């Protein structure tokens, strides 16, 4: 009987172990904390349960498994430079997390309305631009070797304008993207490549243009203030894109406020009730409930692979009287005393 019990117990343990080993969590639970080096450089202290705690540690302990970092080519100061981004990437990896680099291919913000070429590239003819793009991407791969690399940021109308503007120079934009993918693949077969579109309206048009491109993930920005207040519409778009183009879809940027109040004199981007989804108030619980609803929608959609919260650490780091502070402190995941908010549960797998 003793031997029978031991044998039975062993089989149960082996069965459970086998199931655990065969079950891998591939969901990307990310946060973009590109402002963190700047914020920390000005002496800001973050807290978790009223105790000082490093932001990266708090995110890791909350279940975050990827950190997204913005990269500018030659910024006006060191922030978002290759050196700063590499240092933050190394710090993230030391915590056991993976690195996602958002390469803007610009010296400053790139988005649907702004895709300015780096100053160093503005005098190049197109063939020279392609070579510069290949070499720069190769440098990023050599220096950082990210787990995910994003070709441009919110490239609804291409990048590196005017040469790579999709609406006027479609073939040139495709050539530029192909230069980047070739540079990435020549350095790594493991790095995942993402293309990034802001919003859901028009996304099918864009990704149809990109159907011959070598990439892995479809990335979408989703902010209710700009991209609609229906999670059902978002979910349907994810399903349509994933099925049509046989790609996994990421919510590459999202956020929601925990208050409509402010903690500095910088005007906040979200500050009115009509900018909210009516089912989710601007409160700590409302913020958490919105994010959990978004997360649940993603988990149930076989075409989705994850999500990223944009700048959860962008608190009012320059003080209440600053007019050069944060327009985002009411959408951070730390409150006005820099204490972690309940919405950090968003990252728990």
C-alpha positions in Angstrom: 0.0 0.0 0.0 2.9 2.4 0.9 4.5 1.8 -2.5 1.1 2.3 -4.2 0.6 5.6 -2.5 4.1 6.8 -3.3 3.6 5.8 -7.0 0.3 7.5 -7.2 1.6 10.7 -5.6 4.6 10.7 -8.0 2.3 10.4 -11.0 0.2 13.3 -9.8 3.3 15.5 -9.3 4.7 14.5 -12.8 1.3 15.3 -14.4 1.1 18.7 -12.7 4.7 19.5 -13.6 4.1 18.5 -17.2 1.1 20.8 -17.4 3.0 23.7 -15.9 5.9 23.3 -18.2 3.6 23.1 -21.3 1.7 26.2 -20.3 3.5 29.4 -21.2 2.2 32.9 -20.7 2.9 34.8 -23.9 0.7 37.8 -23.1 2.7 41.1 -23.4 1.9 43.2 -20.3 3.9 46.4 -20.9 4.5 49.9 -19.7 6.1 52.8 -21.5 8.3 54.6 -19.0 10.4 56.7 -21.3 10.2 59.8 -19.1 11.5 57.9 -16.0 15.2 58.9 -16.4 14.2 62.6 -16.7 11.8 62.4 -13.7 14.3 60.6 -11.5 17.0 63.1 -12.4 14.9 65.8 -10.8 14.8 63.9 -7.5 11.3 62.4 -7.7 10.6 59.5 -5.3 7.9 56.9 -6.0 6.2 54.8 -3.4 4.3 51.5 -3.1 2.2 50.9 0.0 3.7 54.2 1.4 7.2 52.8 1.1 9.8 54.2 -1.3 10.2 51.8 -4.3 11.9 51.9 -7.7 9.3 52.3 -10.5 10.8 49.4 -12.4 10.6 47.1 -9.3 7.0 48.1 -8.7 6.0 47.3 -12.3 7.9 44.0 -12.2 6.2 43.0 -8.9 2.8 44.0 -10.3 3.2 41.6 -13.2 4.6 43.8 -16.0 6.9 41.8 -18.2 7.9 44.3 -21.0 9.1 47.9 -20.8 8.6 50.1 -23.9 11.2 52.9 -24.4 11.1 55.8 -26.8 14.2 56.4 -28.9 15.1 59.6 -30.7 18.1 59.8 -32.9 19.7 63.1 -31.9 17.5 64.8 -29.3 18.2 68.3 -28.0 19.4 66.8 -24.7 20.3 63.4 -23.5 16.7 62.3 -22.9 15.5 59.5 -25.2 19.0 59.3 -26.7 20.6 56.0 -27.6 22.8 56.1 -24.5 19.9 56.8 -22.1 17.7 54.2 -23.8 20.4 51.6 -23.6 21.0 52.3 -19.9 17.3 52.0 -19.1 17.1 48.8 -21.3 19.9 47.3 -19.3 18.2 48.2 -16.0 15.0 46.6 -17.2 16.7 43.4 -18.2 18.5 43.2 -14.8 15.0 43.0 -13.3 14.2 40.0 -15.6 11.9 41.9 -17.9 12.0 42.3 -21.7 12.7 45.4 -23.8 10.5 47.0 -26.5 12.0 49.9 -28.3 9.9 52.5 -30.1 12.2 53.9 -32.7 10.8 57.2 -33.8 13.3 57.8 -36.6 13.3 61.5 -35.7 15.1 63.8 -33.3 11.8 64.5 -31.5 8.1 63.3 -31.3 6.8 61.3 -34.2 3.0 60.8 -34.5 0.3 61.0 -37.2 0.8 64.8 -37.6 4.6 64.9 -37.2 7.2 62.7 -38.9 10.2 65.0 -39.2 13.4 63.5 -40.5 16.5 63.7 -38.2 18.5 66.9 -38.9 21.5 64.8 -39.9 19.4 63.1 -42.7 17.6 66.1 -44.1 20.0 66.7 -47.0 20.3 63.1 -48.1 19.0 61.9 -51.5 16.6 58.9 -51.2 19.3 56.2 -51.7 21.5 57.8 -49.1 18.5 58.0 -46.8 17.8 54.3 -47.2 21.5 53.5 -46.3 21.4 55.8 -43.3 18.2 54.1 -42.1 19.8 50.6 -42.5 22.9 51.6 -40.7 21.1 53.4 -37.8 18.8 50.4 -37.3 21.8 48.1 -37.3 23.4 50.3 -34.6 20.2 50.1 -32.5 20.2 46.3 -32.8 23.9 46.0 -31.9 23.7 48.3 -28.9 20.3 47.2 -27.5 19.1 44.0 -29.3 15.4 44.6 -28.2 12.9 41.8 -27.8 10.4 44.0 -29.8 11.3 46.8 -32.1 8.8 49.2 -33.5 9.4 50.7 -36.9 8.4 54.3 -36.3 5.8 55.7 -34.0 2.1 56.0 -35.0 3.0 55.9 -38.7 -0.5 56.3 -40.0 0.9 58.3 -42.9 4.4 56.9 -43.0 7.6 58.3 -41.6 10.6 60.4 -42.6 8.5 63.0 -44.4 8.4 64.0 -47.2 10.3 61.0 -48.6 8.4 58.3 -46.7 5.0 59.9 -46.6 2.5 57.1 -47.3 -0.2 59.2 -48.9 2.2 60.8 -51.4 5.2 58.4 -51.7 3.8 55.0 -50.9 6.5 53.0 -52.8 9.3 54.9 -51.0 7.7 54.4 -47.6 7.6 50.6 -48.3 11.2 50.7 -49.4 12.2 52.4 -46.1 10.3 49.9 -44.0 11.9 47.1 -45.9 15.3 48.6 -45.2 14.6 48.5 -41.5 13.2 44.9 -41.5 16.3 43.7 -43.4 18.6 45.4 -40.9 16.7 43.8 -38.0 16.5 40.3 -39.5 20.2 40.4 -40.3 21.0 40.9 -36.6 18.4 38.7 -35.0 15.8 36.1 -35.8 14.2 36.5 -32.4 13.4 40.2 -32.2 9.8 40.8 -33.0 9.0 43.6 -35.5 5.9 45.8 -34.9 4.2 48.3 -37.1 2.2 51.0 -35.2 -1.1 52.7 -36.2 -2.8 55.3 -34.0 -6.5 54.5 -33.5 -8.8 52.0 -35.1 -10.4 54.0 -37.9 -8.4 53.6 -41.0 -6.2 50.8 -39.6 -7.4 48.3 -42.2 -6.4 50.7 -45.0 -2.9 51.1 -43.5 -2.2 47.4 -42.8 -3.5 46.5 -46.3 -0.7 48.7 -47.7 1.8 46.8 -45.5 0.7 43.3 -46.4 3.9 42.5 -48.3 6.1 43.7 -45.4 8.0 41.4 -43.2 6.8 42.1 -39.7 5.3 40.2 -36.7 2.9 42.4 -34.7 0.2 44.9 -35.5 0.3 47.7 -32.9 -2.6 50.1 -32.2 -2.9 53.1 -30.0 -6.2 53.3 -28.2 -7.2 56.3 -26.1 -10.9 56.9 -25.6 -10.5 60.7 -25.9 -9.2 60.3 -29.5 -10.2 56.8 -30.8 -13.7 56.2 -29.6 -15.4 55.1 -26.5 -16.4 51.6 -27.5 -14.3 48.6 -26.4 -16.5 46.5 -28.6 -15.4 48.5 -31.7 -11.8 48.1 -30.5 -12.3 44.3 -30.0 -13.9 43.9 -33.5 -11.0 45.8 -35.1 -8.5 43.6 -33.4 -10.4 40.5 -34.7 -10.6 41.9 -38.2 -7.0 42.9 -38.5 -5.6 39.7 -36.9 -7.7 37.5 -39.1 -7.2 39.4 -42.3 -3.4 39.8 -42.0 -2.6 36.7 -39.9 -0.8 38.8 -37.2 -1.1 39.1 -33.5 -2.4 42.5 -32.4 -1.0 44.7 -29.5 -2.6 47.7 -27.9 0.7 49.6 -28.0 -0.6 52.6 -26.1 -3.5 53.2 -23.8 -4.3 55.1 -20.6 -7.2 56.4 -18.4 -7.5 59.0 -15.6 -7.9 58.3 -11.9 -9.1 61.9 -11.4 -10.0 65.1 -13.4 -8.1 67.2 -10.9 -4.5 68.4 -11.5 -1.3 68.5 -9.5 0.7 71.2 -11.3 -0.2 74.2 -13.5 0.4 72.3 -16.8 -2.9 71.9 -18.6 -3.9 68.2 -18.6 -4.9 66.4 -21.8 -7.9 64.7 -20.2 -9.8 67.0 -17.8 -13.5 66.9 -18.6 -16.3 64.4 -18.0 -17.3 64.3 -21.6 -13.8 62.9 -22.5 -14.5 59.7 -20.4 -16.3 56.5 -21.1 -19.5 56.9 -19.1 -19.2 53.5 -17.5 -15.8 54.3 -16.0 -15.4 57.3 -13.7 -12.2 59.4 -13.3 -11.4 57.7 -10.0 -8.9 55.1 -8.8 -11.5 52.4 -9.1 -12.8 53.8 -12.4 -9.3 53.8 -13.9 -8.8 50.2 -12.6 -12.1 49.0 -13.9 -11.5 50.4 -17.4 -8.1 48.8 -17.6 -9.4 45.5 -16.4 -12.2 45.6 -18.9 -9.7 46.3 -21.7 -7.5 43.5 -20.4 -10.3 41.0 -20.2 -11.4 41.9 -23.8 -7.8 41.3 -25.0 -7.5 38.0 -23.1 -10.7 36.7 -24.7 -9.6 37.7 -28.3 -7.5 35.0 -29.9 -6.0 37.7 -32.2 -4.7 39.8 -29.4 -1.3 39.3 -27.7 -1.2 42.1 -25.1 -1.2 45.7 -24.1 1.0 48.6 -23.0 0.2 51.5 -20.6 1.7 54.8 -21.8 3.8 56.8 -19.3 2.3 55.5 -16.0 5.2 57.3 -14.2 4.6 60.8 -15.7 3.6 62.4 -12.4 3.7 66.1 -11.6 7.5 65.8 -10.9 8.2 69.6 -11.0 5.8 70.6 -8.2 2.4 72.1 -7.9 3.3 75.5 -9.2 5.1 74.3 -12.3 3.7 75.3 -15.7 6.4 73.1 -17.3 5.5 69.8 -15.7 3.2 67.0 -16.7 -0.1 67.1 -18.7 -0.5 63.5 -17.7 -0.3 63.3 -13.9 -4.0 62.4 -13.6 -3.5 59.5 -16.0 -0.4 58.1 -14.1 -0.5 54.9 -12.2 0.9 56.7 -9.2 -1.3 59.2 -7.3 -0.6 62.8 -6.4 1.5 61.6 -3.5 3.4 59.3 -5.9 1.9 56.2 -4.3 1.0 53.3 -6.5 -2.6 53.1 -7.5 -5.0 50.1 -7.6 -4.8 50.0 -11.4 -1.3 48.5 -11.2 -3.3 45.3 -11.0 -3.7 45.7 -14.7 -0.3 44.0 -15.2 -1.1 40.9 -13.1 -1.3 37.9 -15.3 
